[in-house]
């Protein structure tokens, strides 16, 4: 619509044309959020052809919309606000299954209705604690005495010895700590609530209401108790416990393996390169100067433009060695490698193709046999305690300050 000046308005009045002043509607942030929440409910109804309903068999978002609709309908202020836009008759009184009080707490509901200063994204559901989560917490808490604990006690003692001597390692039970998946299998050990946990038995796979697979476990605890809980309940408990840990198998201690198992997922490749540059410093140390890096793609693709890339010393390179990774956090491994060989890092400045000075990274004055040794120490899980000594051209134990 065109914008008119005061002169235009006067002219229109002379012509007998009424000028209707545009009304400016100002709403509070709470009112805006209430309207937005009601529009989400309307979109749900349009997509599914039904009102949102309560019930554990329904999706958590549908149950959340059902509670939100009830609250809007019960509060006159909210109801009057959205009533003009209720073309689906959602505010009409209907007989609904009563909401379970323990499904959603007051903070979550008030946030959805705009009663808080800031509201979280609905997909985060930060304040929502479902009945399933409550049941999981109860399962973890309910334990019985393990009548045949004498069978398992030696296993716990052996695991503790292996953790102490480095044969086994403990790792955070989180997806970004080197694991591509956080599965739970029979025979595995975990740390939960400060106790060692052993998965003695895994029952038949069942289908949970949310579509995920689940199974009933027999879990033995190091204090001589046991519980019969669902796999997903143990998984949730480990995720929520900030100190929750996975205890590695004796053969699963390395950061990566040479052999790919059926269930492994490739994470990337460690590559070792040698430069063909004619730079005097490079030429003088060519046999011991190596670039050590980690890539998620093909090494050949990574080095395709080496001669115009200062990262590769503006020259072609040759691949000296590669080591494929499985189920590993590439960034963390690369940081470990660069810390170990930090004392031998090449200090050189070259010009890029635009004539600007660049200091390349990831180039180290390290013999090939030491790199091979470092890879072996990565495999046995002892690399983090070592550093490279340029004077002896060997890996030595790091000194830890107390």
N, C-alpha and C positions, 0 to 999 in steps of 0.2 A: 504494500500500500504506500502511496506517495506521502511525503512529509510536507505539510503546509506551514507557511509563515503566517504571522499575524495579519499581514496585508492580504494574503490569499484568503484567510478566513473572512475578513471583512468584505472582500469582493464576492465571495460565495454567498454571504448573507444578503448582499444587495440583489443577488440573482435569485434569492429565495431558496437556496440550497442549505439545508441544515448540516452543520458540522458536528459530528459526534466525537467528543473527546475520548481518546483511548484510555481505558482504565488500566492502571498499573497494579498488578497483583503482587504483593510482597509476602513471601512465606518464610517461616522460620526453618532452620536446618532440620528440626525434628519433623515438621510437616512435610518437607521435601523427601525425607527418608521414608516416612510413612506411606506417601504416595508411591514412591519407587518400590517399596515392598509389596504394596497392593497390586501394582502392575506386574510384578513377577508372578504373583498368584494367578492373575488373569492369563498370563502367557502359559502357565502350567495347564490351566483349564482348556485353553485353545489347543494345546498340543496333545493332551491326553483325553479330552472329551469328558472329563469328570472333575468333581471337586477334590481337593487334597484331603486325604483321610489319615486317621491315626492307625496304629497297629504295627507290631514288630515285623510283620511280613512285608510292609511297604518300605520304599526307599526312604533314607533319612531326610532327604530334601522334601519329599512329599509330607512326611510327618511334621517337619519344621513349618512348611507352608500352612498345614492344618492348624497348628497352634497359633501361628501368626494371624490367620484369618479369625480365629475365635477371639483373640485379644482385640483386634480392630473392631470386631462386631460388638464386643462388650464395653468398649470405651466410647462414650458419646462423642468426645472430641475427635477421635480418629474416625468413627463411623460417619459423622457429619462431613468430615473433610473429603472422604472418598466416595460418598454416596452418589454425587452427580456423575461419576464415571463408572458406576456399577451397572453396565449394560448386560451382565450375565446373571444378575440377581444373586450374587454371592452373599450379600448381607442379609438375605431373607433367612428367617429362623428355620433351621433344619435339625433333625434328630441325628446327632453324631455320637460315635463311640467316645466316651469320656477320655480325655488325655491322661496318660500315666504321669503322675507328678515327677517321678524319678527319671523320666526320659530327658528332660531339658531343665537346666537351672534357670533361676530368675534373671541372672545377668544376661544369658544368651537371649531370652525372650525380650527383655527390655531393650537390648541392643538392636534387635531386629525391628522393634517398633520405634526406634529413634530416641529412646529415653536417655541414652548416654551421649556425652559430648562427641565421642568418636566411636564409630562402629567398624568392626572387622569385616573383611570380605566374607560373604556368606559361604563361599566354598571352603574357607579355612575352618569354620566351626570350632573356634578355639575354646569356647566355654561349654560346648556340648559334651555331655557324658552319657553315652547310650547305655541301655540296659545290658547290652553285650559286654561293654567295658566293665560295668559293675560286677557282672557275673565272673568275668575274668579275674578281677581283683579278689573276689571271694574264693575262687578256685585256688589261687596262689596262696591265700592265707590259710585255707583249710587243709591241714596235713594230719596224717595218721602215723603211728609208730611203724617203722619198717621191721617186720618180724624176722626177716632173713637178712638183716643188715650185715651179718658176718660175711656174706658172699660178696658184698660190694665194698666193704671197708678197705680191703687191700687195693682195690682200684683207685680209691680216693688218695690213699697214701702214695701209690705209684705216680699218679698225676702230679701231686705236689712235688715229688722228687724231680720229675721231668721238667716242671716249670722252673724249679730252682737251678737245675744244671743246664737249662737252655734248650733241652730237647723239644719241649713244647713252649708255645708263647700264648699270651693272652692278648686279644684284640677287641677294641670297642665293637659292640653289636650295633653297628650303624652302616648304612649303605655306602657312605662316602669314605669309608675307612679302608678301602681296598677290596671290598666284596661287591660283586655285581648283583648278588642276591643274598638274602638273609634266610636261608633255609634251616630246618632243624631235622636231623636224622637220628636214627637209633644208634646208640653207642657214643654219642657226642657228649662233651662236657661244657658247661657254662658256669659263669659266676653271676649269681643273682642275690641281691640283698646281703652281700658279704659272705654267702655260702656257695660252696661248689655244688653244682647240679649235674646229675647224670641221667641221660635219657635211656632208661633200661628197655622199654618196649614202645613200639609205635603200632597202634591198632589199624584196622581197615580204614581206608579213605572214605570220608563222608562229604556230602555237599552241604555247605552252610547256607542259610537263608539269603545272604548277600551274593551268592554265586561262587564264592571261593571254596577251595577244597580244604578240608580239615581232617583231623584224626585225634583219637583219644590216646593219651600217653600215660605210661607209668614212669614217674619222675622220682628219683631217689636223691635225697639231700645229704650233705656231709655230716649233719647233726643227727643222723639216724632216723629221720622221718621220710615219708613219701607222700605223694599226692597223685590222684588220677584226674588229670586235667586235659583240656584241649590244646592241640599244638598252637593254635592262634592265640590262646590265652597266654601261653608261655612266651610266645613271640612278642605280644604287646607288652608284657611285663619287662622283658629285656630291653625293649625300645625305651620304655618310660624310665627305667633305672639308669641314671647317669653313669653309674659305676658298673653297669651290666657288661659282661665280657664274654666273648667266645674263646674257648681254649682250643688251640690248634691240635691237629693230630701230629704225632712224632714225625711223620713224613710230609706234613703239610705246613711245616714251619717256614720254608723259604718264601721269599716275596714273589717268586714265580717258579714255574717248573719247565723242564725240557719237554716233557711228554704231555700232550693234550688229552685230557680225559673226555669222555663222551659228554659230560655235563658242563665242561668248561666253556667260557666265552672269551675269545681273543680280545686283548686289551690294547696291544700295540707291540712295538719292537724297540729294543735297545740297538743302536747302531754305532759302529766305530769306523771313522773315516780317516783317510790320509790325504793331505793336500798335494796337488801337483804345481803349486805356485812357485814362481821363480824368485820370490822375495828372498833377499839374503838370509834373513833369520829363519825363514821356513826351510830353505834349501839346506842350511847348516844343521838343522835338527829333524830332517824329514822322517827318519826311521823311528823316532820316539815321540814325534808330535802327532797327537790324535785328537779328533773331535769326537766327543762322547755325548750322545743325546738320546732322546726317546721320542718316538712318533707314533701316532695312531693309524697312519696310512702306510702306503708303500714307500720304502726308502728310496727307490729309484725316482719316484715322483718328487720326493722331498729334495733331491739333489739335482733335479732337472735343469735348473737355472743357476747352478753354482757359480759359473764364471761371471755373472753380473750381480751376484749377491754377496755383500760384505760379510755375511754370516759365514760364508765358505771361503773367505779370504780372496774373493774376486777371481777364483780359479777353479778349474775342474778338480774333482776329488775321486778317489777310488774307495770302494767299500772293503774294509778290512775284515769286519766280522759283524754278524747280526745275531740277536738273541730274542726269540719271540716270547711275549708275555701272555699270561693267562690269569684272569681274576686279580688284577693289580691296579692300584692307583698310580697312573703314569707320572703325574706331577710330583707326588711325594717321593717316588723312586728316583726321579731325575734330580730332585733336590738333595737326596742322600748321596748320589754319585758325585755331584758337583761339590758337596761339602767334603767328602773323603779325599778328592783329588784337588781341592782348593789350593794347597800349598804349591802345586805344580802348574797352576794356571798360567797360560801364555800371556805375557804383557806386550802387546804389539798394537800399533796404530796404523791403519791403512786408509787409503782414499777410496770412497765409493765412486760410482760412475758419474756423479755430479760434482766430484772434487771436494766433497766434505769428508773430514776425518772421522773414522769409525773405529771403535775398540771392539773387536769380535769377542764373543763369549764361547764357552764350551770347548775351547782348545786347551789341551793339557800336554805337558812334556812328561809323558809316562810310557815306559816300555810296554809292548804288547803283552808280555807274559804276566805283568802286574795287573793289567786289565782283566785277563783271564782268571787270575787269582781272585780279584774283586768279585767277579761274577760268581765264582764258587762260594765266596763268603756271603753273597746275597742269597744264594740258594740255601745255605745252612742257617741263615738268619742271624749271623754274627757281624754283618757289615757295619751296623750302627756303632759298634764299639771301636772301629778302626779309623785310621787316617793314613795318608800317604806321606812317607818321609823321603824327600828328594835326595838327601845325603846318602842314604843307604839303598835308594831305589827299591823300597819295599813297604809293605803295609805294616804298621805298628799299632799298638794299643793306644787309644786316646787317654789323656789324663783328665779325670773328672774332678772339678773343684767342689769341695764340700761347702 
